[in-house]
Amino acid sequence: MSSFLHRLPEFLGHHMLLALAFAGLVAAILSNEISRRFRGYKELTPGALTLLINRENPLLVDLSSAADFEKGHIVGARHVATSQFDPENKELAKVRDLPVALVCKTGTTSAQAAARLVKAGFGKVYVLDGGMAAWREAALPTAKGSK
């Protein structure tokens, strides 16, 4: 171990670009992990969302397009158009202390909506990581139609 430490400055001197790339990657990973811990909502796998649905019966909001929602959605999900999603809505304000799970096609839109809910004071906010694509890939059941 001590020979490694003695040779480290020599290695860094000869491979400065590699060392800088490594330091940049470490900084990016740390930054990502720190921001993920403090963002206020949790990403769930399809299996974890199933457990949440069975144990806590969250309000399940699907932010997919109307066409995607009709093609297939999680049973019990309510469709809300992204343009009409408002964390200050009277109906949502009633469930501020209850768990809210957000779903969209890929998980990107629901993550943005989750950040808005957290900012509005919601305490238990969850997002399906990977969206409906991950749900289908896990071969979990979906309902078709508008309701």
Summary of the structure (lengths in Angstrom):
residues: 147
radius of gyration: 21.0
end to end distance: 63.7
largest distance: 67.4
contacts: 402
relative contact order: 0.17
helix: 54%
strand: 13%
